[in-house]
Amino acid sequence: VVELSPEDGKAHKCTLCYDRLKGGLEPACAKACPTDSIQFGEIEVLDRRAHNRVQELHDLGVANAYLYGTPGAPGATGGLERLNAFFLLTDKPEVYNLPPAPTRGSERAPRGFKAGVTTLVGLALAAIGLFGALSQ
Amino acid sequence: MNLSDLGSDTQSTSYGGQSYYGLPAVKRSPWDWKVAMYLTAGALAGGAQLLAGIACRFGGARLSHAVRNARYIAPAGAAVGAGLLIRDLKTPRRFYNMLRIFRSTSPMSVGSYILTAFGGLSAITALRERLNDVPGAALAPQLPASIVAIGQCTYSAPLLAASSTPLWAAEPELLAARYATSAVALAAATLSLLEQRGGRRAAAETLDVVAVMATCANALIVREETRRLETAGVHAALREPQSRSPRRAAHALTIGVPLACAVLHALTRARTFSIAGSAAIVIGTALSKYCDIADGNRSADDPREYLRFTQPHTAAHV
């Protein structure tokens, strides 16, 4: 998550507490989380743990529980294979302000660029035709 | 899954209007009028250089003064635009870091290089023009300058579309096409004003026709863009009272007034209508860019706009 700091005017991004990781500790948010909802670790390990937890919740009767952002799940859409931070949710993604089908923004740029260049070439050809007709 | 509808929404069948306590789902851009003015200056510079390339090759002697003016406008617009962008940086002193790396997937990185290349080539053509006795003669650096001008006119729209701001990202092709037509209309209108000032009516009238062609294309694109944004339900920001009047004024100035002036000019041959139409395009384009930035920021503040934009049915055609 990128945040613009009003103090130094720079954009700062979560480093997953790089300094703590170097010391063998988990990030401060994961450590401080009272319900241990924020978990930190190797993504494969977390993946397995999350799938087990969903199964466990289903067995307990919480039929709404599902994963968001894991491969093939909501959140991993539009060319996004997976999110490196994924969630276990019990309601529609919108209820958590999460996009139901996010896409990669940078993939929109070439589409816009092509459309813009095509339009300009069209207008340039029209202008050439006009100047040609007038100079006859 | 519990799919209870927490709100009513007529725009989309699959989205019930829920959000996390109405808090913004994405961050708004930090851009204000400086970036809007940059978009205007950049479009004017790019459009002018493109028209200079076409006019010096196909326009004949009649447009030679317009070519000269266009060659001066291009570097001036690039310099003013770059100045505004640098002012907009949080640490303007270290603007050169924008060119430290090149990343082809980042429109801002690509754009920084396009603007630099465009500014450099435009400075060279302007200098060569200054050294020539004959205005608007064919120049060797004109072709590369005009080719880079196409990039200069185009790159800012994909840059906006690559963000997560719903209003900018919903229709990348139409946004880019609209910016392309408005760049040509703006440049032709500005050059026409300068020709009228120099008393060269024939040249001004030719440029007016270019402006009208671009304005007609612009009108069609605006129409289609509005229709598609309404269908996707990503236009709530456009309907807010503080956005509606400026946007209406921008549409009137960029489309309605110039087209009406073109008709009146054709009927009466009065110089006033050419000047009024061109002036409307210049003012209207600046206002329209300002509306795009302000409305985009408002659309980012509204979580429902973003969540509608990211519905699966929208994502299929996005």
Interface residues (C-beta under 8 A of the other chain):
Chain A: V2 L4 G9 K10 A11 A63 N64 Y66 T77 G78 T90 D91 K92 E94 V95 Y96 N97 L98 P99 P100 A101 P102 T103 G105 S106 R108 A109 P110 R111 G112 F113 K114 A115 G116 V117 T118 T119 L120 V121 G122 L123 A124 A126 A127 I128 L130 F131 G132 L134 S135
Chain B: M1 N2 L3 L6 Y15 G16 Q18 S19 Y20 L23 A25 K27 P30 L50 L51 I54 A55 F58 G59 G60 R62 L63 K90 T91 T105 S106 P107 I150 G151 C153 T154 Y155 A157 P158 L159 A161 A162 S163 S164 A169 P172 E173 L174 L175 A176 A177 Y179 A180 T181 A183 V184 T206 V209 V210 M213 A214 A217 P303 Y306 L307 F309 T310 Q311 P312 T314 A315 V318
